[in-house]
Amino acid sequence: MNNQDHTLQFMQIAMKYLPEAKEQLDQAGVELSMELIQPFMNLFTKVMEEAYELGRESVISELKQS
């Protein structure tokens, strides 16, 4: 699976939780728009890529020890 596939999956996960995030932001008085959310989506993608790589490396390490 390549980075583009991962990015698409990560965006699907983010969109799944977007209504919950929007509700919490609304309660905090923060207006959410697509212009405002884009930098956070980019950051989310970076975090998810790093988390994926960490998990991947952990599995590879465990397989090598077996």
Backbone as CSV, one residue per row, in Angstrom:
resi,resn,N_x,N_y,N_z,CA_x,CA_y,CA_z,C_x,C_y,C_z
1,MET,0.851,-1.177,0.000,0.000,0.000,0.000,0.898,1.242,0.000
2,ASN,0.602,2.206,-0.843,1.469,3.371,-0.940,0.937,4.537,-0.105
3,ASN,1.731,5.614,-0.047,1.356,6.780,0.767,0.034,7.383,0.343
4,GLN,-0.230,7.403,-0.955,-1.484,7.978,-1.444,-2.688,7.174,-0.924
5,ASP,-2.553,5.852,-0.912,-3.608,4.993,-0.368,-3.813,5.261,1.122
6,HIS,-2.686,5.401,1.845,-2.778,5.685,3.278,-3.441,7.037,3.507
7,THR,-3.047,8.030,2.736,-3.628,9.357,2.889,-5.134,9.309,2.693
8,LEU,-5.591,8.566,1.705,-7.025,8.438,1.464,-7.712,7.765,2.652
9,GLN,-7.114,6.709,3.170,-7.677,6.030,4.331,-7.709,6.948,5.548
10,PHE,-6.640,7.708,5.763,-6.576,8.617,6.895,-7.652,9.700,6.770
11,MET,-7.860,10.201,5.565,-8.886,11.219,5.356,-10.286,10.640,5.612
12,GLN,-10.488,9.397,5.231,-11.776,8.757,5.495,-12.013,8.625,6.999
13,ILE,-10.971,8.297,7.736,-11.086,8.213,9.193,-11.396,9.594,9.763
14,ALA,-10.683,10.602,9.299,-10.917,11.966,9.787,-12.341,12.413,9.499
15,MET,-12.844,12.125,8.314,-14.201,12.538,7.951,-15.235,11.808,8.809
16,LYS,-14.917,10.600,9.228,-15.812,9.832,10.098,-16.029,10.563,11.428
17,TYR,-14.968,11.185,11.938,-15.032,11.860,13.231,-15.255,13.365,13.116
18,LEU,-15.341,13.872,11.913,-15.523,15.308,11.710,-16.789,15.847,12.381
19,PRO,-17.935,15.175,12.279,-19.125,15.710,12.962,-18.921,15.871,14.474
20,GLU,-18.256,14.918,15.091,-17.985,15.008,16.533,-17.051,16.183,16.826
21,ALA,-16.019,16.329,16.013,-15.085,17.440,16.194,-15.795,18.778,15.991
22,LYS,-16.645,18.847,14.962,-17.377,20.082,14.685,-18.277,20.437,15.860
23,GLU,-18.951,19.455,16.423,-19.828,19.695,17.566,-19.039,20.255,18.754
24,GLN,-17.889,19.668,19.021,-17.068,20.142,20.139,-16.534,21.544,19.879
25,LEU,-16.128,21.808,18.643,-15.656,23.145,18.299,-16.783,24.168,18.392
26,ASP,-17.976,23.796,17.935,-19.135,24.683,18.037,-19.410,25.031,19.503
27,GLN,-19.344,24.030,20.361,-19.581,24.261,21.784,-18.529,25.191,22.383
28,ALA,-17.324,25.150,21.818,-16.245,26.012,22.300,-16.283,27.393,21.633
29,GLY,-17.232,27.576,20.720,-17.357,28.863,20.042,-16.400,29.048,18.880
30,VAL,-15.879,27.953,18.357,-14.952,28.008,17.231,-15.695,27.609,15.964
31,GLU,-15.681,28.488,14.975,-16.354,28.193,13.712,-15.439,27.316,12.848
32,LEU,-16.010,26.280,12.255,-15.245,25.349,11.428,-15.630,25.528,9.968
33,SER,-14.642,25.773,9.127,-14.874,25.867,7.689,-13.809,25.040,6.984
34,MET,-14.039,24.738,5.725,-13.066,23.929,4.976,-11.729,24.660,4.856
35,GLU,-11.753,25.970,4.780,-10.499,26.739,4.709,-9.714,26.605,6.014
36,LEU,-10.433,26.639,7.126,-9.771,26.520,8.423,-9.305,25.105,8.716
37,ILE,-10.041,24.133,8.213,-9.733,22.738,8.559,-8.561,22.169,7.744
38,GLN,-8.287,22.713,6.577,-7.251,22.144,5.695,-5.883,22.001,6.366
39,PRO,-5.373,23.034,7.049,-4.060,22.840,7.698,-4.089,21.736,8.753
40,PHE,-5.215,21.585,9.437,-5.323,20.541,10.455,-5.406,19.158,9.818
41,MET,-6.049,19.074,8.662,-6.112,17.796,7.950,-4.719,17.400,7.483
42,ASN,-3.932,18.364,7.030,-2.554,18.075,6.630,-1.741,17.583,7.824
43,LEU,-1.921,18.227,8.969,-1.229,17.806,10.180,-1.686,16.414,10.601
44,PHE,-2.984,16.164,10.537,-3.534,14.852,10.864,-2.898,13.770,9.986
45,THR,-2.762,14.062,8.702,-2.162,13.095,7.779,-0.722,12.790,8.170
46,LYS,0.042,13.817,8.528,1.427,13.610,8.956,1.485,12.738,10.206
47,VAL,0.607,13.016,11.167,0.575,12.240,12.410,0.223,10.788,12.114
48,MET,-0.779,10.569,11.282,-1.206,9.215,10.964,-0.120,8.452,10.201
49,GLU,0.584,9.119,9.283,1.684,8.463,8.557,2.775,8.027,9.531
50,GLU,3.114,8.909,10.466,4.149,8.570,11.437,3.696,7.424,12.337
51,ALA,2.443,7.444,12.762,1.911,6.367,13.600,1.899,5.047,12.830
52,TYR,1.523,5.103,11.554,1.511,3.903,10.723,2.928,3.325,10.625
53,GLU,3.910,4.178,10.347,5.290,3.716,10.206,5.807,3.124,11.511
54,LEU,5.441,3.726,12.641,5.855,3.206,13.929,5.279,1.803,14.145
55,GLY,4.014,1.617,13.845,3.388,0.303,13.963,4.000,-0.701,13.016
56,ARG,4.262,-0.265,11.807,4.868,-1.130,10.785,6.246,-1.607,11.240
57,GLU,7.068,-0.665,11.725,8.405,-1.021,12.198,8.332,-1.968,13.389
58,SER,7.351,-1.772,14.250,7.183,-2.642,15.414,6.860,-4.073,14.982
59,VAL,5.971,-4.214,14.021,5.604,-5.541,13.520,6.798,-6.209,12.852
60,ILE,7.527,-5.454,12.044,8.707,-6.017,11.371,9.722,-6.484,12.404
61,SER,9.938,-5.673,13.444,10.879,-6.024,14.502,10.440,-7.294,15.223
62,GLU,9.156,-7.403,15.520,8.655,-8.594,16.197,8.790,-9.832,15.316
63,LEU,8.542,-9.683,14.013,8.672,-10.819,13.106,10.123,-11.282,13.004
64,LYS,11.057,-10.347,13.044,12.465,-10.713,12.964,12.927,-11.451,14.215
65,GLN,12.300,-11.145,15.361,12.677,-11.788,16.621,12.100,-13.186,16.739
66,SER,11.081,-13.483,15.935,10.431,-14.800,16.009,11.267,-15.888,15.407
